[in-house]
Amino acid sequence: MLRKLSGDPECRNGTCPTLWGTEDARNYVVQGYVITDPELLAQLDLPEGETAVLVPAAVLEEYFRAQR
């Protein structure tokens, strides 16, 4: 089971970038925009089975602000 930790405060439709935590609090799931730019992907050198997403800074800032 996932629990929502923070989301994009600019979100208007409910399906925006979001930070989720697993029930056991040992992992995070990041929902964001899939990176398709070949130059950015080449810099990451991702192994098979992994992907990268862009997440607005506000999503993570909201989470860390709430942790203080």
N, CA, C and O atoms as a Tripos MOL2 file, in Angstrom:
@<TRIPOS>MOLECULE
protein
  272   271    68     0     0
PROTEIN
NO_CHARGES

@<TRIPOS>ATOM
      1 N           0.8470   -1.1740    0.0000 N.3       1 MET1
      2 CA          0.0000    0.0000    0.0000 C.3       1 MET1
      3 C           0.8930    1.2370    0.0000 C.2       1 MET1
      4 O           1.8530    1.3180    0.7660 O.2       1 MET1
      5 N           0.5740    2.1890   -0.8560 N.am      2 LEU2
      6 CA          1.3110    3.4400   -0.9200 C.3       2 LEU2
      7 C           0.5480    4.5340   -0.1940 C.2       2 LEU2
      8 O          -0.6800    4.5160   -0.1150 O.2       2 LEU2
      9 N           1.3080    5.4880    0.3350 N.am      3 ARG3
     10 CA          0.6610    6.6490    0.9460 C.3       3 ARG3
     11 C           1.2480    7.9060    0.3260 C.2       3 ARG3
     12 O           2.4600    8.0050    0.1320 O.2       3 ARG3
     13 N           0.3970    8.8520    0.0200 N.am      4 LYS4
     14 CA          0.8310   10.0900   -0.6210 C.3       4 LYS4
     15 C           1.5730   10.9390    0.4030 C.2       4 LYS4
     16 O           1.0570   11.2150    1.4860 O.2       4 LYS4
     17 N           2.7990   11.3540    0.0490 N.am      5 LEU5
     18 CA          3.6090   12.1710    0.9380 C.3       5 LEU5
     19 C           3.5850   13.6410    0.5390 C.2       5 LEU5
     20 O           3.5620   14.5190    1.4020 O.2       5 LEU5
     21 N           3.5900   13.9110   -0.7510 N.am      6 SER6
     22 CA          3.4900   15.2860   -1.2320 C.3       6 SER6
     23 C           3.1530   15.2670   -2.7120 C.2       6 SER6
     24 O           3.3320   14.2630   -3.4010 O.2       6 SER6
     25 N           2.6660   16.3930   -3.1750 N.am      7 GLY7
     26 CA          2.3210   16.5030   -4.5880 C.3       7 GLY7
     27 C           2.6020   17.8970   -5.0940 C.2       7 GLY7
     28 O           2.9530   18.7910   -4.3240 O.2       7 GLY7
     29 N           2.4490   18.0780   -6.3720 N.am      8 ASP8
     30 CA          2.6930   19.3640   -7.0030 C.3       8 ASP8
     31 C           1.5950   20.3360   -6.5900 C.2       8 ASP8
     32 O           0.4270   20.1070   -6.9030 O.2       8 ASP8
     33 N           1.9460   21.4250   -5.8890 N.am      9 PRO9
     34 CA          0.9200   22.3700   -5.4480 C.3       9 PRO9
     35 C           0.2330   23.0950   -6.6020 C.2       9 PRO9
     36 O          -0.8300   23.6880   -6.4160 O.2       9 PRO9
     37 N           0.8280   23.0510   -7.7820 N.am     10 GLU10
     38 CA          0.2340   23.6850   -8.9580 C.3      10 GLU10
     39 C          -0.7240   22.7390   -9.6960 C.2      10 GLU10
     40 O          -1.3150   23.1270  -10.7040 O.2      10 GLU10
     41 N          -0.8770   21.5290   -9.2140 N.am     11 CYS11
     42 CA         -1.6940   20.5150   -9.8760 C.3      11 CYS11
     43 C          -3.1610   20.9330   -9.9110 C.2      11 CYS11
     44 O          -3.7280   21.3690   -8.9090 O.2      11 CYS11
     45 N          -3.7450   20.7900  -11.0660 N.am     12 ARG12
     46 CA         -5.1610   21.1550  -11.2280 C.3      12 ARG12
     47 C          -6.0370   19.9550  -11.5720 C.2      12 ARG12
     48 O          -7.2610   20.0510  -11.4900 O.2      12 ARG12
     49 N          -5.4340   18.8210  -11.9570 N.am     13 ASN13
     50 CA         -6.2720   17.7060  -12.4020 C.3      13 ASN13
     51 C          -6.1220   16.4430  -11.5680 C.2      13 ASN13
     52 O          -6.7840   15.4470  -11.8600 O.2      13 ASN13
     53 N          -5.2850   16.4450  -10.5500 N.am     14 GLY14
     54 CA         -5.1780   15.2930   -9.6630 C.3      14 GLY14
     55 C          -4.2410   14.1980  -10.1300 C.2      14 GLY14
     56 O          -4.0360   13.2270   -9.4020 O.2      14 GLY14
     57 N          -3.6630   14.3170  -11.3220 N.am     15 THR15
     58 CA         -2.7520   13.2830  -11.8100 C.3      15 THR15
     59 C          -1.3710   13.8650  -12.0850 C.2      15 THR15
     60 O          -0.7710   13.5970  -13.1260 O.2      15 THR15
     61 N          -0.8810   14.6500  -11.1610 N.am     16 CYS16
     62 CA          0.3790   15.3630  -11.3190 C.3      16 CYS16
     63 C           1.5180   14.6500  -10.5900 C.2      16 CYS16
     64 O           1.2840   13.6910   -9.8540 O.2      16 CYS16
     65 N           2.7480   15.1200  -10.7970 N.am     17 PRO17
     66 CA          3.8790   14.5350  -10.0930 C.3      17 PRO17
     67 C           3.6290   14.4670   -8.5860 C.2      17 PRO17
     68 O           3.1410   15.4160   -7.9710 O.2      17 PRO17
     69 N           3.9750   13.3260   -8.0180 N.am     18 THR18
     70 CA          3.6790   13.0580   -6.6160 C.3      18 THR18
     71 C           4.7900   12.2110   -6.0120 C.2      18 THR18
     72 O           5.4080   11.4000   -6.7020 O.2      18 THR18
     73 N           5.0390   12.4010   -4.7300 N.am     19 LEU19
     74 CA          5.9580   11.5460   -3.9760 C.3      19 LEU19
     75 C           5.1200   10.6360   -3.0890 C.2      19 LEU19
     76 O           4.2880   11.0960   -2.3070 O.2      19 LEU19
     77 N           5.3560    9.3460   -3.2270 N.am     20 TRP20
     78 CA          4.6320    8.3350   -2.4590 C.3      20 TRP20
     79 C           5.6140    7.5900   -1.5620 C.2      20 TRP20
     80 O           6.7960    7.4900   -1.8900 O.2      20 TRP20
     81 N           5.1430    7.0740   -0.4480 N.am     21 GLY21
     82 CA          5.9560    6.2370    0.4230 C.3      21 GLY21
     83 C           5.3120    4.8760    0.5680 C.2      21 GLY21
     84 O           4.0870    4.7530    0.5480 O.2      21 GLY21
     85 N           6.1440    3.8460    0.7160 N.am     22 THR22
     86 CA          5.5960    2.5130    0.9350 C.3      22 THR22
     87 C           5.1250    2.3860    2.3830 C.2      22 THR22
     88 O           5.5430    3.1420    3.2590 O.2      22 THR22
     89 N           4.2670    1.4360    2.6050 N.am     23 GLU23
     90 CA          3.6750    1.2410    3.9260 C.3      23 GLU23
     91 C           4.7340    1.0150    4.9960 C.2      23 GLU23
     92 O           4.5830    1.4760    6.1280 O.2      23 GLU23
     93 N           5.8080    0.3050    4.6440 N.am     24 ASP24
     94 CA          6.8550    0.0230    5.6290 C.3      24 ASP24
     95 C           7.8710    1.1640    5.7520 C.2      24 ASP24
     96 O           8.8270    1.0590    6.5210 O.2      24 ASP24
     97 N           7.6680    2.2530    4.9990 N.am     25 ALA25
     98 CA          8.5200    3.4440    5.0280 C.3      25 ALA25
     99 C           9.9640    3.1680    4.6230 C.2      25 ALA25
    100 O          10.8690    3.9110    5.0010 O.2      25 ALA25
    101 N          10.1800    2.1100    3.8620 N.am     26 ARG26
    102 CA         11.5400    1.7660    3.4400 C.3      26 ARG26
    103 C          11.8350    2.1930    2.0080 C.2      26 ARG26
    104 O          12.9880    2.1630    1.5780 O.2      26 ARG26
    105 N          10.8040    2.5880    1.2670 N.am     27 ASN27
    106 CA         10.9810    2.9640   -0.1390 C.3      27 ASN27
    107 C          10.0590    4.1140   -0.5080 C.2      27 ASN27
    108 O           9.0560    4.3850    0.1530 O.2      27 ASN27
    109 N          10.4390    4.7740   -1.5860 N.am     28 TYR28
    110 CA          9.6340    5.8560   -2.1420 C.3      28 TYR28
    111 C           9.3180    5.5370   -3.5940 C.2      28 TYR28
    112 O          10.0900    4.8680   -4.2810 O.2      28 TYR28
    113 N           8.1890    6.0180   -4.0410 N.am     29 VAL29
    114 CA          7.8050    5.9360   -5.4440 C.3      29 VAL29
    115 C           7.6090    7.3730   -5.9080 C.2      29 VAL29
    116 O           6.9020    8.1490   -5.2650 O.2      29 VAL29
    117 N           8.2330    7.7230   -7.0220 N.am     30 VAL30
    118 CA          8.1280    9.0670   -7.5560 C.3      30 VAL30
    119 C           7.3460    9.0220   -8.8590 C.2      30 VAL30
    120 O           7.7280    8.3350   -9.8060 O.2      30 VAL30
    121 N           6.2680    9.7490   -8.8920 N.am     31 GLN31
    122 CA          5.4610    9.8830  -10.0980 C.3      31 GLN31
    123 C           5.8510   11.2000  -10.7490 C.2      31 GLN31
    124 O           5.7790   12.2530  -10.1150 O.2      31 GLN31
    125 N           6.2610   11.1480  -12.0020 N.am     32 GLY32
    126 CA          6.6730   12.3710  -12.6760 C.3      32 GLY32
    127 C           6.5560   12.2270  -14.1800 C.2      32 GLY32
    128 O           5.9190   11.3040  -14.6880 O.2      32 GLY32
    129 N           7.1770   13.1490  -14.8720 N.am     33 TYR33
    130 CA          7.1300   13.1770  -16.3280 C.3      33 TYR33
    131 C           8.2910   12.3600  -16.8820 C.2      33 TYR33
    132 O           9.4440   12.6240  -16.5410 O.2      33 TYR33
    133 N           8.0110   11.3800  -17.7220 N.am     34 VAL34
    134 CA          9.0440   10.5150  -18.2920 C.3      34 VAL34
    135 C          10.0080   11.3620  -19.1160 C.2      34 VAL34
    136 O           9.5900   12.1810  -19.9350 O.2      34 VAL34
    137 N          11.2910   11.1540  -18.8890 N.am     35 ILE35
    138 CA         12.3110   11.8570  -19.6510 C.3      35 ILE35
    139 C          12.5040   11.1190  -20.9720 C.2      35 ILE35
    140 O          12.8160    9.9290  -20.9930 O.2      35 ILE35
    141 N          12.3140   11.8400  -22.0620 N.am     36 THR36
    142 CA         12.4820   11.2440  -23.3830 C.3      36 THR36
    143 C          13.6160   11.8940  -24.1720 C.2      36 THR36
    144 O          13.9730   11.4180  -25.2490 O.2      36 THR36
    145 N          14.1780   12.9680  -23.6490 N.am     37 ASP37
    146 CA         15.2640   13.6760  -24.3250 C.3      37 ASP37
    147 C          16.4970   12.7750  -24.3790 C.2      37 ASP37
    148 O          17.0510   12.4470  -23.3300 O.2      37 ASP37
    149 N          16.9440   12.3640  -25.5720 N.am     38 PRO38
    150 CA         18.0760   11.4510  -25.6990 C.3      38 PRO38
    151 C          19.3560   11.9610  -25.0340 C.2      38 PRO38
    152 O          20.1270   11.1700  -24.4900 O.2      38 PRO38
    153 N          19.5850   13.2690  -25.0750 N.am     39 GLU39
    154 CA         20.7910   13.8140  -24.4490 C.3      39 GLU39
    155 C          20.7690   13.6640  -22.9370 C.2      39 GLU39
    156 O          21.7820   13.3170  -22.3300 O.2      39 GLU39
    157 N          19.6200   13.9250  -22.3270 N.am     40 LEU40
    158 CA         19.5130   13.7410  -20.8770 C.3      40 LEU40
    159 C          19.6450   12.2680  -20.5050 C.2      40 LEU40
    160 O          20.3420   11.9250  -19.5510 O.2      40 LEU40
    161 N          18.9840   11.4110  -21.2510 N.am     41 LEU41
    162 CA         19.0490    9.9800  -20.9600 C.3      41 LEU41
    163 C          20.4690    9.4470  -21.0990 C.2      41 LEU41
    164 O          20.8860    8.5960  -20.3130 O.2      41 LEU41
    165 N          21.2110    9.9310  -22.0780 N.am     42 ALA42
    166 CA         22.5930    9.4870  -22.2670 C.3      42 ALA42
    167 C          23.4500    9.8640  -21.0620 C.2      42 ALA42
    168 O          24.3600    9.1200  -20.6950 O.2      42 ALA42
    169 N          23.1740   10.9970  -20.4490 N.am     43 GLN43
    170 CA         23.9250   11.4200  -19.2700 C.3      43 GLN43
    171 C          23.6680   10.5080  -18.0740 C.2      43 GLN43
    172 O          24.5340   10.3370  -17.2160 O.2      43 GLN43
    173 N          22.4900    9.9340  -18.0270 N.am     44 LEU44
    174 CA         22.1190    9.0840  -16.9000 C.3      44 LEU44
    175 C          22.6440    7.6600  -17.0430 C.2      44 LEU44
    176 O          22.8910    6.9920  -16.0390 O.2      44 LEU44
    177 N          22.8180    7.1870  -18.2750 N.am     45 ASP45
    178 CA         23.3120    5.8320  -18.5160 C.3      45 ASP45
    179 C          22.5180    4.8000  -17.7080 C.2      45 ASP45
    180 O          23.0900    4.0240  -16.9430 O.2      45 ASP45
    181 N          21.2100    4.8010  -17.8860 N.am     46 LEU46
    182 CA         20.3240    3.9210  -17.1200 C.3      46 LEU46
    183 C          20.4450    2.4660  -17.5670 C.2      46 LEU46
    184 O          20.5060    2.1900  -18.7650 O.2      46 LEU46
    185 N          20.4800    1.5410  -16.6180 N.am     47 PRO47
    186 CA         20.4790    0.1290  -16.9870 C.3      47 PRO47
    187 C          19.0820   -0.3040  -17.4240 C.2      47 PRO47
    188 O          18.0960    0.3800  -17.1520 O.2      47 PRO47
    189 N          19.0110   -1.4290  -18.0920 N.am     48 GLU48
    190 CA         17.7240   -1.9770  -18.5210 C.3      48 GLU48
    191 C          16.8200   -2.1650  -17.3080 C.2      48 GLU48
    192 O          17.2660   -2.6170  -16.2530 O.2      48 GLU48
    193 N          15.5650   -1.8170  -17.4660 N.am     49 GLY49
    194 CA         14.5970   -1.9790  -16.3910 C.3      49 GLY49
    195 C          14.4190   -0.7320  -15.5360 C.2      49 GLY49
    196 O          13.5320   -0.6970  -14.6830 O.2      49 GLY49
    197 N          15.2490    0.3030  -15.7490 N.am     50 GLU50
    198 CA         15.0980    1.5420  -15.0050 C.3      50 GLU50
    199 C          14.6540    2.6550  -15.9420 C.2      50 GLU50
    200 O          14.8910    2.6040  -17.1490 O.2      50 GLU50
    201 N          14.0070    3.6590  -15.3670 N.am     51 THR51
    202 CA         13.6190    4.8470  -16.1230 C.3      51 THR51
    203 C          13.8620    6.0530  -15.2400 C.2      51 THR51
    204 O          14.1520    5.9150  -14.0520 O.2      51 THR51
    205 N          13.7480    7.2020  -15.8070 N.am     52 ALA52
    206 CA         13.9260    8.4370  -15.0450 C.3      52 ALA52
    207 C          12.7310    9.3390  -15.3010 C.2      52 ALA52
    208 O          12.1590    9.3470  -16.3910 O.2      52 ALA52
    209 N          12.3670   10.0980  -14.2790 N.am     53 VAL53
    210 CA         11.2560   11.0350  -14.4040 C.3      53 VAL53
    211 C          11.6770   12.4000  -13.8830 C.2      53 VAL53
    212 O          12.5210   12.5090  -12.9930 O.2      53 VAL53
    213 N          11.0830   13.4280  -14.4470 N.am     54 LEU54
    214 CA         11.2700   14.7840  -13.9530 C.3      54 LEU54
    215 C          10.1880   15.0710  -12.9280 C.2      54 LEU54
    216 O           9.0160   14.7570  -13.1360 O.2      54 LEU54
    217 N          10.5950   15.6700  -11.8210 N.am     55 VAL55
    218 CA          9.6580   15.9980  -10.7560 C.3      55 VAL55
    219 C           9.8720   17.4650  -10.3910 C.2      55 VAL55
    220 O          11.0080   17.8690  -10.1460 O.2      55 VAL55
    221 N           8.8220   18.2650  -10.3470 N.am     56 PRO56
    222 CA          8.9830   19.6510   -9.9560 C.3      56 PRO56
    223 C           9.6170   19.7550   -8.5570 C.2      56 PRO56
    224 O           9.2880   18.9830   -7.6570 O.2      56 PRO56
    225 N          10.5110   20.7040   -8.3980 N.am     57 ALA57
    226 CA         11.1800   20.9020   -7.1090 C.3      57 ALA57
    227 C          10.1670   21.0710   -5.9800 C.2      57 ALA57
    228 O          10.4170   20.6390   -4.8550 O.2      57 ALA57
    229 N           9.0300   21.6950   -6.2680 N.am     58 ALA58
    230 CA          8.0160   21.9460   -5.2370 C.3      58 ALA58
    231 C           7.5140   20.6640   -4.5890 C.2      58 ALA58
    232 O           7.1370   20.6760   -3.4170 O.2      58 ALA58
    233 N           7.5000   19.5660   -5.3220 N.am     59 VAL59
    234 CA          7.0290   18.2880   -4.7580 C.3      59 VAL59
    235 C           7.9550   17.8460   -3.6310 C.2      59 VAL59
    236 O           7.4970   17.4830   -2.5480 O.2      59 VAL59
    237 N           9.2590   17.8790   -3.8910 N.am     60 LEU60
    238 CA         10.2140   17.4600   -2.8640 C.3      60 LEU60
    239 C          10.3390   18.5060   -1.7570 C.2      60 LEU60
    240 O          10.4730   18.1510   -0.5850 O.2      60 LEU60
    241 N          10.2960   19.7790   -2.1120 N.am     61 GLU61
    242 CA         10.3690   20.8390   -1.1030 C.3      61 GLU61
    243 C           9.2170   20.7340   -0.1160 C.2      61 GLU61
    244 O           9.4070   20.9180    1.0870 O.2      61 GLU61
    245 N           8.0190   20.4380   -0.6200 N.am     62 GLU62
    246 CA          6.8480   20.2730    0.2520 C.3      62 GLU62
    247 C           7.0690   19.1310    1.2330 C.2      62 GLU62
    248 O           6.7480   19.2480    2.4150 O.2      62 GLU62
    249 N           7.6170   18.0310    0.7400 N.am     63 TYR63
    250 CA          7.8630   16.8770    1.5980 C.3      63 TYR63
    251 C           8.8750   17.2200    2.6880 C.2      63 TYR63
    252 O           8.6300   16.9600    3.8660 O.2      63 TYR63
    253 N          10.0080   17.8010    2.3000 N.am     64 PHE64
    254 CA         11.0400   18.1060    3.3010 C.3      64 PHE64
    255 C          10.5960   19.1730    4.2860 C.2      64 PHE64
    256 O          10.9720   19.1270    5.4570 O.2      64 PHE64
    257 N           9.8120   20.1230    3.8330 N.am     65 ARG65
    258 CA          9.2710   21.1550    4.7290 C.3      65 ARG65
    259 C           8.3740   20.4980    5.7780 C.2      65 ARG65
    260 O           8.4060   20.8880    6.9450 O.2      65 ARG65
    261 N           7.5910   19.5280    5.3860 N.am     66 ALA66
    262 CA          6.6900   18.8380    6.3140 C.3      66 ALA66
    263 C           7.4550   17.9730    7.3110 C.2      66 ALA66
    264 O           6.9210   17.6500    8.3720 O.2      66 ALA66
    265 N           8.6850   17.5930    6.9970 N.am     67 GLN67
    266 CA          9.4730   16.7320    7.8840 C.3      67 GLN67
    267 C          10.1690   17.5010    9.0000 C.2      67 GLN67
    268 O          10.6780   16.8940    9.9420 O.2      67 GLN67
    269 N          10.1980   18.8360    8.9070 N.am     68 ARG68
    270 CA         10.8770   19.6420    9.9320 C.3      68 ARG68
    271 C          10.1040   19.7110   11.2020 C.2      68 ARG68
    272 O          10.5430   20.3510   12.1580 O.2      68 ARG68
@<TRIPOS>BOND
     1     1     2 1
     2     2     3 1
     3     3     4 2
     4     3     5 am
     5     5     6 1
     6     6     7 1
     7     7     8 2
     8     7     9 am
     9     9    10 1
    10    10    11 1
    11    11    12 2
    12    11    13 am
    13    13    14 1
    14    14    15 1
    15    15    16 2
    16    15    17 am
    17    17    18 1
    18    18    19 1
    19    19    20 2
    20    19    21 am
    21    21    22 1
    22    22    23 1
    23    23    24 2
    24    23    25 am
    25    25    26 1
    26    26    27 1
    27    27    28 2
    28    27    29 am
    29    29    30 1
    30    30    31 1
    31    31    32 2
    32    31    33 am
    33    33    34 1
    34    34    35 1
    35    35    36 2
    36    35    37 am
    37    37    38 1
    38    38    39 1
    39    39    40 2
    40    39    41 am
    41    41    42 1
    42    42    43 1
    43    43    44 2
    44    43    45 am
    45    45    46 1
    46    46    47 1
    47    47    48 2
    48    47    49 am
    49    49    50 1
    50    50    51 1
    51    51    52 2
    52    51    53 am
    53    53    54 1
    54    54    55 1
    55    55    56 2
    56    55    57 am
    57    57    58 1
    58    58    59 1
    59    59    60 2
    60    59    61 am
    61    61    62 1
    62    62    63 1
    63    63    64 2
    64    63    65 am
    65    65    66 1
    66    66    67 1
    67    67    68 2
    68    67    69 am
    69    69    70 1
    70    70    71 1
    71    71    72 2
    72    71    73 am
    73    73    74 1
    74    74    75 1
    75    75    76 2
    76    75    77 am
    77    77    78 1
    78    78    79 1
    79    79    80 2
    80    79    81 am
    81    81    82 1
    82    82    83 1
    83    83    84 2
    84    83    85 am
    85    85    86 1
    86    86    87 1
    87    87    88 2
    88    87    89 am
    89    89    90 1
    90    90    91 1
    91    91    92 2
    92    91    93 am
    93    93    94 1
    94    94    95 1
    95    95    96 2
    96    95    97 am
    97    97    98 1
    98    98    99 1
    99    99   100 2
   100    99   101 am
   101   101   102 1
   102   102   103 1
   103   103   104 2
   104   103   105 am
   105   105   106 1
   106   106   107 1
   107   107   108 2
   108   107   109 am
   109   109   110 1
   110   110   111 1
   111   111   112 2
   112   111   113 am
   113   113   114 1
   114   114   115 1
   115   115   116 2
   116   115   117 am
   117   117   118 1
   118   118   119 1
   119   119   120 2
   120   119   121 am
   121   121   122 1
   122   122   123 1
   123   123   124 2
   124   123   125 am
   125   125   126 1
   126   126   127 1
   127   127   128 2
   128   127   129 am
   129   129   130 1
   130   130   131 1
   131   131   132 2
   132   131   133 am
   133   133   134 1
   134   134   135 1
   135   135   136 2
   136   135   137 am
   137   137   138 1
   138   138   139 1
   139   139   140 2
   140   139   141 am
   141   141   142 1
   142   142   143 1
   143   143   144 2
   144   143   145 am
   145   145   146 1
   146   146   147 1
   147   147   148 2
   148   147   149 am
   149   149   150 1
   150   150   151 1
   151   151   152 2
   152   151   153 am
   153   153   154 1
   154   154   155 1
   155   155   156 2
   156   155   157 am
   157   157   158 1
   158   158   159 1
   159   159   160 2
   160   159   161 am
   161   161   162 1
   162   162   163 1
   163   163   164 2
   164   163   165 am
   165   165   166 1
   166   166   167 1
   167   167   168 2
   168   167   169 am
   169   169   170 1
   170   170   171 1
   171   171   172 2
   172   171   173 am
   173   173   174 1
   174   174   175 1
   175   175   176 2
   176   175   177 am
   177   177   178 1
   178   178   179 1
   179   179   180 2
   180   179   181 am
   181   181   182 1
   182   182   183 1
   183   183   184 2
   184   183   185 am
   185   185   186 1
   186   186   187 1
   187   187   188 2
   188   187   189 am
   189   189   190 1
   190   190   191 1
   191   191   192 2
   192   191   193 am
   193   193   194 1
   194   194   195 1
   195   195   196 2
   196   195   197 am
   197   197   198 1
   198   198   199 1
   199   199   200 2
   200   199   201 am
   201   201   202 1
   202   202   203 1
   203   203   204 2
   204   203   205 am
   205   205   206 1
   206   206   207 1
   207   207   208 2
   208   207   209 am
   209   209   210 1
   210   210   211 1
   211   211   212 2
   212   211   213 am
   213   213   214 1
   214   214   215 1
   215   215   216 2
   216   215   217 am
   217   217   218 1
   218   218   219 1
   219   219   220 2
   220   219   221 am
   221   221   222 1
   222   222   223 1
   223   223   224 2
   224   223   225 am
   225   225   226 1
   226   226   227 1
   227   227   228 2
   228   227   229 am
   229   229   230 1
   230   230   231 1
   231   231   232 2
   232   231   233 am
   233   233   234 1
   234   234   235 1
   235   235   236 2
   236   235   237 am
   237   237   238 1
   238   238   239 1
   239   239   240 2
   240   239   241 am
   241   241   242 1
   242   242   243 1
   243   243   244 2
   244   243   245 am
   245   245   246 1
   246   246   247 1
   247   247   248 2
   248   247   249 am
   249   249   250 1
   250   250   251 1
   251   251   252 2
   252   251   253 am
   253   253   254 1
   254   254   255 1
   255   255   256 2
   256   255   257 am
   257   257   258 1
   258   258   259 1
   259   259   260 2
   260   259   261 am
   261   261   262 1
   262   262   263 1
   263   263   264 2
   264   263   265 am
   265   265   266 1
   266   266   267 1
   267   267   268 2
   268   267   269 am
   269   269   270 1
   270   270   271 1
   271   271   272 2
@<TRIPOS>SUBSTRUCTURE
     1 MET1         2 RESIDUE 1 A MET
     2 LEU2         6 RESIDUE 1 A LEU
     3 ARG3        10 RESIDUE 1 A ARG
     4 LYS4        14 RESIDUE 1 A LYS
     5 LEU5        18 RESIDUE 1 A LEU
     6 SER6        22 RESIDUE 1 A SER
     7 GLY7        26 RESIDUE 1 A GLY
     8 ASP8        30 RESIDUE 1 A ASP
     9 PRO9        34 RESIDUE 1 A PRO
    10 GLU10       38 RESIDUE 1 A GLU
    11 CYS11       42 RESIDUE 1 A CYS
    12 ARG12       46 RESIDUE 1 A ARG
    13 ASN13       50 RESIDUE 1 A ASN
    14 GLY14       54 RESIDUE 1 A GLY
    15 THR15       58 RESIDUE 1 A THR
    16 CYS16       62 RESIDUE 1 A CYS
    17 PRO17       66 RESIDUE 1 A PRO
    18 THR18       70 RESIDUE 1 A THR
    19 LEU19       74 RESIDUE 1 A LEU
    20 TRP20       78 RESIDUE 1 A TRP
    21 GLY21       82 RESIDUE 1 A GLY
    22 THR22       86 RESIDUE 1 A THR
    23 GLU23       90 RESIDUE 1 A GLU
    24 ASP24       94 RESIDUE 1 A ASP
    25 ALA25       98 RESIDUE 1 A ALA
    26 ARG26      102 RESIDUE 1 A ARG
    27 ASN27      106 RESIDUE 1 A ASN
    28 TYR28      110 RESIDUE 1 A TYR
    29 VAL29      114 RESIDUE 1 A VAL
    30 VAL30      118 RESIDUE 1 A VAL
    31 GLN31      122 RESIDUE 1 A GLN
    32 GLY32      126 RESIDUE 1 A GLY
    33 TYR33      130 RESIDUE 1 A TYR
    34 VAL34      134 RESIDUE 1 A VAL
    35 ILE35      138 RESIDUE 1 A ILE
    36 THR36      142 RESIDUE 1 A THR
    37 ASP37      146 RESIDUE 1 A ASP
    38 PRO38      150 RESIDUE 1 A PRO
    39 GLU39      154 RESIDUE 1 A GLU
    40 LEU40      158 RESIDUE 1 A LEU
    41 LEU41      162 RESIDUE 1 A LEU
    42 ALA42      166 RESIDUE 1 A ALA
    43 GLN43      170 RESIDUE 1 A GLN
    44 LEU44      174 RESIDUE 1 A LEU
    45 ASP45      178 RESIDUE 1 A ASP
    46 LEU46      182 RESIDUE 1 A LEU
    47 PRO47      186 RESIDUE 1 A PRO
    48 GLU48      190 RESIDUE 1 A GLU
    49 GLY49      194 RESIDUE 1 A GLY
    50 GLU50      198 RESIDUE 1 A GLU
    51 THR51      202 RESIDUE 1 A THR
    52 ALA52      206 RESIDUE 1 A ALA
    53 VAL53      210 RESIDUE 1 A VAL
    54 LEU54      214 RESIDUE 1 A LEU
    55 VAL55      218 RESIDUE 1 A VAL
    56 PRO56      222 RESIDUE 1 A PRO
    57 ALA57      226 RESIDUE 1 A ALA
    58 ALA58      230 RESIDUE 1 A ALA
    59 VAL59      234 RESIDUE 1 A VAL
    60 LEU60      238 RESIDUE 1 A LEU
    61 GLU61      242 RESIDUE 1 A GLU
    62 GLU62      246 RESIDUE 1 A GLU
    63 TYR63      250 RESIDUE 1 A TYR
    64 PHE64      254 RESIDUE 1 A PHE
    65 ARG65      258 RESIDUE 1 A ARG
    66 ALA66      262 RESIDUE 1 A ALA
    67 GLN67      266 RESIDUE 1 A GLN
    68 ARG68      270 RESIDUE 1 A ARG
